[in-house]
Amino acid sequence: MKAYKVFNSNWACQDFQYEVGKEYKIDSEPILCKRGFHACKKLVDCFNYYDFDSANKVAEVELLGTVIGDEEDKQVTNHIKIVRELTWYEVLHLVNIGNCNTGYKKPCKISIWENARKPKFIYFFLEEGKTYKECFKNSYLRAKKQDDWEYQKELLLNLPNFDKQVFFEISGIEI
């Protein structure tokens, strides 16, 4: 079964070291939240357990052994293969598309999102050696210095289903 898994920046998770392309097994039955290799069918669900931070590694995995878990959240297996690392471009794309999904937590029809006026600072490039949140904050701080700042801030607050807490979780910026 195809799934996704997030790791620390050194490819470790719960004091276990992983490597892309390798398979890992345990000789016992998996127990959700206690024993085994955990992953989520939907990438966005992984960020219920890990920070949405570009310093983390994200991978497509294959659950090969006995799989136990919640169809809509996480699963655990006794045999996992780390198939490939996802780029953060892929991560952003995968968590921000779908039928009635603008991405992180609250549903919104994609047509509504696409037609919404958005602040310029939400579009930025990831910079070498900086985290996603650092780059987002830098874009935000540059925008605050512009003459149209109040208008840009208003666009942000008027985004469909805008939630200050979710925005903080994603960007590290407190509004």
C-alpha angles and dihedrals in degrees: 000000000000115000142149133247134188122213137185116267091271094053092256125133123183091348092306118120118222135188130200113256095022131113124221130198139182122201096227137069115276119247118200112250091000115056134014140028114315127207141151130238090218116050093217089062090062088069091065084073104030134042116260090245128143089218087072121085118236125198143182106234137186120225103214108166134048107332122204129174153076115322090219102041132019134346134198129211139179092224125045136169121204098220103181144332116254120222116234087247088061091045092052091047094049096048094044104052137067143090108312092352128119090178129262116047117321122068121240129164109257091231090058091050093047092051096045118106108243133198114254094234095069087073111073142136124253109243124218111262095013129102124241090252093050091052092046091050092049091052090048093049092050089051091052088062093055124099092240095053096122090052092048091049090050090052089053094050091047096053113124110277092355110184120187093210094050090046089053092049091052101038107021087232119129114212 
